[in-house]
Amino acid sequence: MGMRQLEPDLSRVPSAELRRTIEALERFPAGAQLTRAALAALRLGHLWPALQPFAALDAGSLAFVLGAILNERAARPSTHVELVWTGGEAKTAYARPTASVVRELFEQAERHVLIAGYSFDHGASILAPLYARMLARGVAVDLYLHIARARAGQELAQHLEHEVASFFAANWPFGAPQPNVYVAPRTIDPSLHESLHAKCVVTDERVALLGSANFTDRGQSRNIEVGARIEDAGFAQALVAQFRAATSAGVFCAAGERVAEARGPAGEESQ
């Protein structure tokens, strides 16, 4: 009995990763072919199952094929939006329950999850599927976490360290691996009145959930909350890129870094 032929399917590969692959292929020597090792060296080894059916092509031909796929995506954008709801009507045909969608996004993650949240509780149950994917698949998680203002006169870095430790103690009983935590320094300053109020999940830069629900028992199952699950790689990539650009600009910093300056430019007031 012969080996089963692999069927090419690049539908779940983010466009940004296809572009990175094309850029790498364009630097290959003439006639060279893509290999698993070459992808791994580019930190794109997870794409090998999707690209293996094309491995017989030389680098130039494969770059042409991938470019055609990107052009097709640009010409025919595919977006699927679903209504997401917490509350008494969550079981109707119009919407999917928030808790179910959050769990699904965590359980389906293959590479990366971005979470932004204002409030968390019951993390042992809400975040357990995410931790399972981190263990099973090596999924990387970037968590943008709201930190409340420090008290007047309190040392800011000490306050940050305490609040992050409290988050893990209350919501992450699993141990390692842990998410990479980012915070907005301006929200910590007692003289300012700013919050990280965004609530979203982005899985593999492919599917995003945006809504009003916090990552709490009330937000996931008891309040009246509304949101949208958006399956659109371009939108998901833009959302992740926005958070990363804000981090590069200093709006956010890694929680492990000392907060040297929490205030904005002198004289600037929050809106």
The 8 nearest C-alpha neighbors of each residue, nearest first, counted from 0:
[[1, 2, 3, 4, 5, 6, 52, 51],
 [2, 0, 3, 4, 5, 6, 52, 51],
 [1, 3, 4, 0, 5, 6, 52, 51],
 [2, 4, 5, 1, 0, 6, 52, 7],
 [5, 3, 2, 6, 52, 1, 7, 51],
 [6, 4, 52, 3, 7, 51, 48, 2],
 [5, 7, 4, 8, 52, 49, 3, 51],
 [6, 8, 52, 5, 49, 9, 50, 53],
 [9, 7, 10, 49, 6, 11, 50, 12],
 [8, 10, 12, 11, 49, 7, 50, 13],
 [9, 11, 8, 12, 13, 49, 7, 68],
 [12, 10, 9, 13, 205, 8, 232, 49],
 [11, 13, 9, 10, 14, 16, 17, 46],
 [14, 12, 15, 16, 232, 11, 205, 17],
 [13, 15, 17, 16, 18, 12, 69, 232],
 [14, 16, 18, 13, 17, 19, 236, 12],
 [17, 15, 19, 18, 14, 13, 20, 12],
 [16, 18, 14, 20, 19, 15, 21, 13],
 [17, 19, 21, 15, 16, 20, 22, 14],
 [20, 18, 16, 22, 17, 21, 23, 15],
 [19, 21, 17, 23, 18, 22, 24, 16],
 [22, 20, 24, 62, 18, 23, 19, 25],
 [21, 23, 19, 25, 20, 24, 18, 26],
 [24, 22, 20, 21, 25, 26, 19, 27],
 [25, 23, 21, 27, 26, 58, 22, 62],
 [24, 26, 22, 23, 27, 21, 59, 62],
 [25, 27, 24, 23, 28, 22, 58, 21],
 [26, 28, 24, 25, 31, 58, 29, 23],
 [29, 27, 31, 30, 26, 58, 25, 24],
 [28, 30, 31, 27, 58, 59, 57, 32],
 [29, 31, 57, 28, 32, 58, 59, 27],
 [32, 30, 57, 28, 29, 58, 27, 33],
 [33, 31, 57, 58, 56, 34, 54, 30],
 [32, 34, 54, 58, 37, 31, 35, 57],
 [35, 33, 37, 36, 32, 38, 54, 47],
 [34, 36, 38, 37, 47, 39, 44, 33],
 [37, 35, 39, 34, 38, 40, 44, 33],
 [36, 38, 40, 34, 39, 35, 33, 41],
 [39, 37, 44, 43, 41, 35, 40, 36],
 [38, 40, 44, 42, 36, 41, 43, 37],
 [39, 41, 37, 38, 42, 36, 43, 44],
 [40, 42, 38, 39, 43, 37, 44, 23],
 [43, 41, 39, 40, 44, 38, 45, 37],
 [44, 42, 38, 41, 39, 45, 46, 40],
 [43, 45, 39, 38, 46, 47, 42, 35],
 [44, 46, 43, 47, 48, 39, 110, 42],
 [47, 45, 44, 49, 48, 43, 50, 12],
 [46, 48, 50, 49, 51, 45, 44, 35],
 [49, 47, 51, 50, 46, 45, 52, 44],
 [50, 48, 47, 46, 51, 9, 8, 7],
 [51, 49, 47, 53, 52, 48, 46, 54],
 [50, 52, 54, 53, 48, 47, 49, 5],
 [53, 51, 50, 7, 54, 5, 6, 49],
 [54, 52, 51, 50, 55, 56, 61, 7],
 [53, 55, 51, 56, 52, 33, 32, 50],
 [56, 54, 53, 57, 32, 52, 33, 51],
 [57, 55, 54, 53, 61, 60, 32, 58],
 [56, 58, 32, 30, 60, 31, 59, 61],
 [57, 59, 32, 61, 24, 60, 31, 62],
 [60, 58, 62, 61, 57, 63, 25, 24],
 [61, 59, 63, 62, 57, 58, 56, 64],
 [60, 62, 64, 58, 63, 59, 56, 65],
 [61, 63, 21, 59, 65, 60, 64, 66],
 [62, 64, 60, 66, 61, 65, 67, 59],
 [65, 63, 61, 67, 66, 62, 60, 68],
 [66, 64, 68, 62, 67, 63, 61, 69],
 [65, 67, 63, 69, 68, 64, 62, 70],
 [66, 68, 70, 64, 65, 69, 71, 63],
 [67, 69, 71, 65, 66, 70, 72, 64],
 [70, 68, 72, 66, 71, 67, 73, 65],
 [71, 69, 67, 73, 72, 68, 74, 66],
 [70, 72, 68, 74, 69, 73, 75, 67],
 [73, 71, 69, 75, 70, 76, 74, 68],
 [72, 74, 70, 71, 75, 76, 69, 68],
 [73, 75, 71, 72, 70, 76, 69, 77],
 [76, 74, 72, 73, 71, 77, 70, 78],
 [75, 77, 72, 73, 74, 78, 231, 71],
 [76, 78, 75, 231, 79, 72, 230, 232],
 [79, 77, 231, 230, 76, 80, 229, 232],
 [78, 80, 230, 229, 231, 77, 81, 228],
 [81, 79, 229, 228, 230, 78, 227, 82],
 [82, 80, 228, 227, 83, 229, 79, 94],
 [81, 83, 94, 227, 226, 95, 228, 84],
 [84, 82, 226, 95, 94, 227, 97, 225],
 [85, 83, 225, 96, 97, 89, 224, 94],
 [84, 86, 224, 223, 97, 96, 89, 220],
 [87, 85, 223, 89, 88, 222, 221, 84],
 [86, 88, 89, 85, 223, 90, 221, 222],
 [87, 89, 90, 86, 91, 85, 84, 94],
 [90, 88, 96, 86, 84, 91, 87, 85],
 [91, 89, 88, 92, 96, 95, 94, 87],
 [90, 92, 93, 89, 88, 94, 95, 87],
 [93, 91, 94, 90, 95, 89, 88, 82],
 [94, 92, 91, 82, 95, 90, 89, 83],
 [93, 95, 82, 83, 92, 84, 89, 91],
 [94, 96, 83, 84, 89, 82, 97, 100],
 [97, 95, 84, 89, 99, 98, 85, 83],
 [96, 98, 100, 84, 99, 85, 83, 219],
 [97, 99, 219, 101, 100, 96, 102, 220],
 [100, 98, 102, 96, 97, 101, 103, 95],
 [99, 101, 103, 97, 102, 98, 104, 96],
 [102, 100, 104, 98, 103, 99, 97, 105],
 [101, 103, 105, 99, 100, 104, 106, 98],
 [104, 102, 100, 106, 105, 101, 107, 99],
 [105, 103, 101, 107, 102, 106, 100, 202],
 [104, 106, 129, 102, 103, 108, 107, 128],
 [105, 107, 103, 104, 108, 128, 102, 132],
 [106, 108, 104, 105, 103, 109, 202, 132],
 [109, 107, 105, 106, 202, 110, 203, 104],
 [108, 110, 138, 136, 107, 111, 203, 132],
 [111, 109, 138, 203, 108, 139, 137, 112],
 [110, 112, 139, 203, 138, 140, 202, 109],
 [113, 111, 202, 140, 201, 203, 139, 141],
 [112, 114, 141, 201, 200, 140, 142, 202],
 [115, 113, 200, 142, 199, 143, 141, 116],
 [116, 114, 143, 198, 199, 142, 197, 144],
 [117, 115, 198, 144, 118, 197, 213, 143],
 [116, 118, 145, 196, 195, 213, 144, 197],
 [117, 119, 213, 116, 214, 215, 120, 145],
 [120, 118, 214, 215, 213, 122, 117, 121],
 [119, 121, 215, 122, 170, 214, 216, 118],
 [122, 120, 123, 124, 170, 215, 125, 216],
 [121, 123, 170, 125, 126, 120, 124, 171],
 [122, 124, 121, 127, 170, 126, 125, 171],
 [123, 125, 127, 122, 126, 121, 128, 170],
 [126, 124, 122, 127, 123, 121, 128, 214],
 [125, 127, 122, 129, 124, 128, 123, 130],
 [126, 128, 130, 124, 129, 123, 125, 131],
 [129, 127, 131, 130, 126, 106, 105, 102],
 [130, 128, 105, 132, 126, 131, 127, 133],
 [129, 131, 133, 127, 132, 128, 134, 126],
 [130, 132, 128, 134, 129, 133, 135, 127],
 [133, 131, 135, 129, 134, 136, 130, 138],
 [134, 132, 138, 137, 130, 131, 136, 135],
 [133, 135, 131, 132, 137, 136, 130, 176],
 [134, 136, 132, 133, 131, 137, 138, 130],
 [137, 135, 132, 138, 133, 134, 109, 110],
 [136, 138, 133, 134, 135, 139, 132, 110],
 [139, 137, 133, 110, 111, 136, 109, 132],
 [140, 138, 111, 110, 137, 112, 133, 141],
 [141, 139, 178, 112, 111, 113, 179, 142],
 [140, 142, 179, 113, 178, 180, 114, 112],
 [141, 143, 180, 114, 179, 115, 144, 113],
 [144, 142, 115, 181, 182, 180, 114, 116],
 [143, 145, 182, 116, 142, 115, 181, 146],
 [144, 146, 117, 195, 182, 116, 147, 194],
 [145, 147, 187, 144, 186, 148, 182, 162],
 [148, 146, 187, 186, 145, 149, 194, 162],
 [149, 147, 187, 189, 188, 186, 150, 146],
 [148, 150, 189, 187, 188, 153, 158, 151],
 [149, 151, 153, 189, 152, 148, 188, 154],
 [152, 150, 153, 189, 149, 190, 188, 154],
 [151, 153, 150, 154, 149, 189, 155, 188],
 [152, 154, 150, 151, 155, 149, 158, 157],
 [155, 153, 157, 156, 158, 152, 149, 150],
 [154, 156, 158, 157, 153, 159, 149, 258],
 [157, 155, 159, 258, 158, 257, 154, 160],
 [156, 158, 160, 155, 159, 154, 161, 153],
 [157, 159, 155, 161, 156, 160, 162, 149],
 [160, 158, 156, 162, 157, 161, 155, 163],
 [159, 161, 157, 163, 158, 162, 164, 156],
 [160, 162, 164, 158, 159, 163, 165, 157],
 [163, 161, 165, 159, 164, 160, 158, 166],
 [164, 162, 166, 165, 160, 161, 159, 167],
 [163, 165, 161, 167, 166, 162, 160, 168],
 [166, 164, 162, 168, 163, 167, 169, 161],
 [165, 167, 163, 169, 164, 168, 170, 162],
 [166, 168, 171, 170, 164, 165, 169, 163],
 [167, 169, 165, 166, 170, 171, 164, 172],
 [168, 170, 166, 167, 165, 171, 120, 122],
 [171, 169, 122, 167, 123, 166, 168, 120],
 [170, 172, 167, 173, 168, 122, 123, 169],
 [173, 171, 174, 170, 168, 123, 167, 169],
 [174, 172, 171, 175, 130, 123, 127, 176],
 [173, 175, 172, 176, 177, 171, 167, 130],
 [176, 174, 177, 173, 134, 178, 130, 171],
 [175, 177, 174, 178, 133, 134, 130, 173],
 [176, 178, 175, 179, 174, 140, 130, 171],
 [179, 177, 140, 141, 180, 142, 176, 139],
 [178, 180, 141, 142, 140, 177, 181, 253],
 [181, 179, 142, 254, 178, 143, 253, 141],
 [180, 182, 253, 143, 254, 252, 251, 142],
 [181, 183, 251, 144, 252, 143, 254, 184],
 [182, 184, 251, 185, 250, 186, 252, 195],
 [185, 183, 261, 186, 187, 182, 251, 258],
 [184, 186, 261, 187, 262, 183, 188, 193],
 [185, 187, 193, 194, 184, 188, 183, 148],
 [188, 186, 148, 185, 149, 184, 147, 146],
 [187, 189, 190, 148, 191, 185, 186, 261],
 [190, 188, 148, 149, 191, 151, 150, 187],
 [191, 189, 188, 192, 151, 262, 148, 187],
 [192, 190, 189, 188, 193, 269, 186, 185],
 [191, 193, 269, 186, 190, 194, 189, 148],
 [194, 192, 186, 191, 185, 269, 195, 187],
 [195, 193, 186, 196, 145, 192, 147, 146],
 [194, 196, 145, 197, 117, 183, 193, 186],
 [195, 197, 117, 194, 198, 116, 145, 115],
 [198, 196, 116, 195, 115, 199, 117, 211],
 [199, 197, 116, 115, 210, 209, 213, 211],
 [198, 200, 209, 115, 208, 114, 197, 210],
 [199, 201, 114, 208, 207, 113, 202, 115],
 [202, 200, 207, 113, 112, 206, 204, 235],
 [201, 203, 112, 206, 204, 108, 205, 111],
 [202, 204, 111, 205, 110, 112, 108, 201],
 [205, 203, 236, 235, 202, 201, 232, 206],
 [204, 206, 232, 203, 235, 231, 202, 230],
 [207, 205, 230, 202, 201, 229, 235, 231],
 [208, 206, 201, 229, 200, 235, 228, 202],
 [207, 209, 228, 200, 199, 227, 229, 201],
 [210, 208, 199, 226, 227, 198, 207, 228],
 [226, 211, 209, 212, 225, 198, 227, 199],
 [210, 212, 224, 225, 226, 198, 213, 209],
 [213, 211, 218, 224, 210, 219, 214, 198],
 [212, 214, 218, 215, 118, 116, 198, 117],
 [215, 213, 119, 118, 218, 219, 120, 212],
 [216, 214, 120, 119, 218, 217, 213, 219],
 [215, 217, 219, 218, 220, 121, 120, 221],
 [216, 218, 221, 222, 215, 220, 219, 213],
 [219, 217, 212, 213, 215, 222, 216, 220],
 [218, 220, 98, 216, 217, 97, 215, 85],
 [219, 221, 217, 85, 218, 216, 222, 98],
 [222, 220, 217, 86, 218, 219, 85, 223],
 [223, 221, 217, 218, 86, 224, 85, 220],
 [222, 224, 86, 85, 221, 225, 84, 87],
 [225, 223, 85, 212, 84, 211, 222, 86],
 [226, 224, 84, 210, 83, 211, 85, 223],
 [210, 225, 227, 83, 209, 211, 84, 82],
 [228, 226, 82, 83, 209, 81, 208, 229],
 [227, 229, 208, 81, 80, 207, 82, 230],
 [230, 228, 80, 207, 206, 231, 79, 227],
 [231, 229, 206, 79, 78, 80, 205, 207],
 [230, 232, 78, 234, 233, 229, 205, 206],
 [231, 233, 205, 235, 234, 236, 204, 13],
 [234, 232, 236, 235, 231, 237, 14, 205],
 [233, 235, 237, 231, 236, 232, 238, 205],
 [236, 234, 204, 232, 238, 205, 237, 233],
 [235, 237, 204, 239, 233, 238, 234, 232],
 [236, 238, 240, 234, 235, 239, 241, 233],
 [239, 237, 241, 235, 240, 236, 234, 242],
 [240, 238, 236, 242, 241, 237, 243, 235],
 [239, 241, 237, 243, 238, 242, 244, 236],
 [242, 240, 238, 244, 239, 243, 237, 245],
 [243, 241, 245, 239, 244, 240, 246, 238],
 [244, 242, 246, 240, 245, 241, 247, 239],
 [243, 245, 247, 241, 246, 242, 240, 248],
 [246, 244, 248, 242, 250, 243, 247, 241],
 [245, 247, 251, 243, 249, 244, 248, 250],
 [246, 248, 244, 245, 249, 243, 250, 251],
 [247, 249, 245, 246, 250, 244, 251, 243],
 [250, 248, 246, 251, 247, 252, 245, 183],
 [249, 251, 245, 246, 248, 183, 252, 184],
 [252, 250, 183, 246, 249, 182, 181, 245],
 [251, 253, 181, 182, 246, 254, 249, 183],
 [252, 254, 181, 255, 256, 180, 182, 251],
 [253, 255, 181, 256, 180, 182, 252, 163],
 [256, 254, 253, 257, 180, 160, 252, 181],
 [255, 257, 254, 253, 258, 252, 156, 259],
 [256, 258, 156, 259, 255, 254, 253, 159],
 [259, 257, 156, 260, 256, 261, 184, 155],
 [258, 260, 257, 261, 156, 155, 256, 184],
 [259, 261, 258, 262, 184, 263, 185, 155],
 [262, 260, 184, 185, 188, 258, 259, 263],
 [261, 263, 185, 260, 188, 264, 184, 191],
 [262, 264, 267, 265, 261, 185, 260, 266],
 [265, 263, 267, 266, 262, 268, 261, 260],
 [266, 264, 267, 263, 262, 268, 261, 260],
 [265, 267, 264, 268, 263, 262, 269, 191],
 [268, 266, 265, 264, 263, 269, 262, 270],
 [267, 269, 266, 270, 191, 263, 265, 264],
 [270, 268, 192, 267, 191, 193, 263, 185],
 [269, 268, 193, 192, 267, 191, 194, 263]]
